């Protein structure tokens, strides 16, 4: 298992970080990789969020948010 990336303190990162924490409770290597990915996206992009549809980061950010909600059981 890899180390948890250092986390950003931007409030917009909270959803992704909560999902990363939830994924880390599962020992499956795929879930561990997902957790690290969510933390990495939050660290690299949260300071610019929220994104608007015309902005370059919009597709990646919205995908990460949808994935985070699914991990947390918030998406139907």
FENGICOR-V613603 format. One record per pair of residues at least 6 apart in sequence whose C-alpha atoms are under 7 Angstrom apart, sorted by sequence separation. I is the first residue (numbers start at 1). GAP is how many residues later the second one is. D is the distance in whole Angstrom. If there is no record, write none. Layout:
i=I gap=GAP d=D
i=I gap=GAP d=D
//
This chain:
i=51 gap=6 d=7
i=52 gap=6 d=6
i=69 gap=6 d=5
i=24 gap=7 d=6
i=51 gap=7 d=5
i=23 gap=8 d=5
i=24 gap=8 d=5
i=23 gap=9 d=6
i=23 gap=11 d=7
i=24 gap=11 d=6
i=23 gap=12 d=5
i=21 gap=14 d=7
i=20 gap=15 d=4
i=20 gap=16 d=7
i=20 gap=18 d=6
i=20 gap=19 d=6
i=17 gap=21 d=7
i=16 gap=22 d=6
i=17 gap=22 d=6
i=16 gap=23 d=7
i=16 gap=26 d=6
i=38 gap=26 d=7
i=13 gap=29 d=5
i=5 gap=31 d=7
i=4 gap=32 d=6
i=7 gap=32 d=7
i=13 gap=33 d=5
i=5 gap=34 d=7
i=12 gap=34 d=6
i=5 gap=35 d=7
i=8 gap=35 d=5
i=7 gap=36 d=6
i=10 gap=36 d=6
i=10 gap=37 d=6
i=12 gap=37 d=6
i=23 gap=48 d=7
i=16 gap=49 d=7
i=19 gap=49 d=5
i=22 gap=50 d=7
i=16 gap=52 d=5
i=19 gap=52 d=6
i=15 gap=53 d=7
i=19 gap=53 d=6
//
